[in-house]
Amino acid sequence: MYKLLYLEGEEAERFIAKAEENERKYLNDHVCYPCGLPYLTEQQTKMHHVHTYHLGECAICGHEVPVTHKRNFNYLR
């Protein structure tokens, strides 16, 4: 926590960008398919499940696209 006080320049910008990305990821519960795909296990990628999508903001990329709840992608873990 104390290191935050000493961040400057490019390092501070990277920290802020990562914090904003994490904030979007955990505050918004909806993810688009391309962003959620890396969070699926190999077994899950071989299975064909039907998920309900709606138009909304993706928690990862921030685009207005068809999204589904992040539980369909292992809660992004």
C-alpha positions in Angstrom: 0.0 0.0 0.0 2.8 2.4 0.7 4.3 1.9 -2.7 1.3 3.6 -4.2 2.5 6.9 -2.7 5.8 6.7 -4.7 4.4 5.8 -8.1 5.3 8.3 -10.8 5.1 8.7 -14.5 4.6 5.5 -16.6 4.4 3.2 -13.6 1.6 5.3 -12.1 -0.3 5.3 -15.4 0.0 1.5 -15.7 -1.2 1.1 -12.1 -4.2 3.4 -12.8 -5.1 1.6 -16.0 -5.0 -1.8 -14.3 -7.1 -0.5 -11.4 -9.7 0.8 -13.9 -9.8 -2.5 -15.8 -10.3 -4.4 -12.5 -13.0 -2.1 -11.5 -14.9 -2.6 -14.7 -14.3 -6.4 -14.5 -15.7 -6.7 -10.9 -18.5 -4.1 -10.9 -20.1 -5.1 -14.1 -21.5 -8.7 -14.1 -21.8 -9.1 -17.9 -19.1 -10.2 -20.4 -19.1 -10.8 -24.1 -18.2 -14.2 -25.6 -14.7 -13.3 -26.9 -13.6 -11.8 -23.6 -15.1 -14.6 -21.5 -13.7 -17.5 -23.7 -10.2 -17.5 -22.0 -11.8 -18.1 -18.6 -13.4 -21.4 -19.7 -11.7 -24.7 -19.0 -10.7 -26.9 -21.9 -13.6 -29.3 -21.1 -16.1 -26.4 -21.1 -14.9 -25.2 -24.5 -15.8 -28.6 -26.0 -19.3 -28.6 -24.6 -22.1 -26.7 -26.3 -24.2 -24.7 -23.8 -26.9 -22.2 -24.6 -26.6 -18.8 -22.8 -28.9 -15.8 -22.9 -27.3 -12.7 -24.2 -28.5 -9.1 -24.2 -27.0 -5.8 -25.5 -24.9 -4.2 -22.8 -21.4 -3.1 -21.8 -18.8 -5.8 -21.5 -16.9 -5.8 -18.2 -13.6 -6.5 -19.9 -13.4 -4.7 -23.2 -16.0 -2.0 -22.4 -17.7 -2.2 -25.8 -21.5 -2.2 -26.2 -22.0 -5.7 -27.5 -24.2 -8.8 -26.7 -23.2 -9.9 -23.2 -24.1 -12.6 -20.7 -23.6 -13.0 -17.0 -20.0 -13.7 -16.0 -21.1 -16.9 -14.1 -21.2 -18.5 -17.6 -17.4 -17.9 -17.8 -16.5 -19.2 -14.3 -16.8 -15.8 -12.7 -13.7 -14.7 -14.7 -11.4 -16.8 -12.6 
